Amino acid sequence: MSRSGPSLMIKICGLSTPETVAAALDAGADMIGLNFHPRSPRFVTLERATELAAMARGRTAIVALLVDPSQEQAAELAERLKPDWLQLHGRETPEQIRSLKAATGLPVIKALGIAAAHDLAAVADYSEAADRILLDAKPPKDAAYPGGHGKAFDWSLLAALDPALGFMLSGGLDPANVGQAIAATRPWGVDVSSGVESAPGVKDIGKIRDFVAAARAAAAAATTEAGRT
């Protein structure tokens, strides 16, 4: 799927409590993300993640976010957590992604940081190795951990992408701007973390609900508009 519609995938990432997992499920999120990067304020232990995944299994897709994992680390996590996807946020090469897929048997979402047009050059190589590409804002040079850090990038850059590429959009999304983002870029999915928080790592139940509702409304509007053209 390369254009947004009723089946737009909505992912709430960085969940760390039963209450916020329940909120994402009740709101109708298609994916939840569990963050295993120790430097992130959204880090969860494997033990806590297993408890949260048990709540979500069968109701939404479970995504395990890793940064430059070894094959052994990824395989152990896949065996114990049994996620539906791996999401890679490090400097993994296309060859390493293929190896991780083979070691875990899981599909991979590869995050790429975007700040300028030349950053899109990597998309072609990575899209052949990963099952989905997540386009995120490039982190500051002095950032302690990967990710968009609540900042949006220039969405107009994505006009240069192959229209057939089904990508996920992240970076600075929140309930107020996700509709505009969907209308501008027509992604396969949207991914939010800090945009539904009241403080770093502290998810806001109301913002989760509002984000999912806004994204669904925008996807429906995009489908209606496409039907008129």
KATAUR-V856881 format. One line per field, one symbol per residue. ss: DSSP state (@ for helix, = for strand, . for the rest). phi: phi as a letter, one per 40 degrees, with the letter a starting at -180 (. if undefined). burial: + if it has 24 or more other ideal C-beta (glycine too) atoms within 12 Angstrom, else -. A space follows every 10 residues. Layout:
# KATAUR-V856881
ss = ???
phi = ???
burial = ???
This chain:
# KATAUR-V856881
ss = ........== ==.....@@@ @@@@@@@... =====..... ..=..@@@@@ @@@@@@.... ======.... @@@@@@@@@@ @...====.. ...@@@@@@@ @@@@..==== ====..@@@@ @@@@@@@@@. .======... .......... ....@@@@@@ ......===. .......@@@ @@@@@...== ==.@@@===. .==.@@@@@@ @@@@@@@@@@ @@@@@@@@.
phi = .bbcadcdcb bbbgcabdcc cdcccccgcc abbbcbcdcc cbdbcccccc ccccccdgba cbbbcbbfcc cccccccccc cfccabbbbb bdcdcccccc cccbgbcbbb cbcbbadccc cccccccccc cabbcbcccd ccccachcfg bcbccccccc ccdcccbbba ggcadcbccc ccccbfccab bbbccbbcad gbcbcccdcc cccccccccc ccccccccb
burial = -++++--+++ +++++++--+ +-+++-++++ +++++++--+ -+++-+--+- -++-++---+ +++++++-+- --+++-++-- ++++++++++ -+-+-++--+ +--+-+++++ ++++----++ -++--++-++ +++++++++- ----++++++ +++-+-++-- +---++++++ +++++-++++ ++++++++++ +++++++--- +-+++-++++ ++-++++++- -+-------
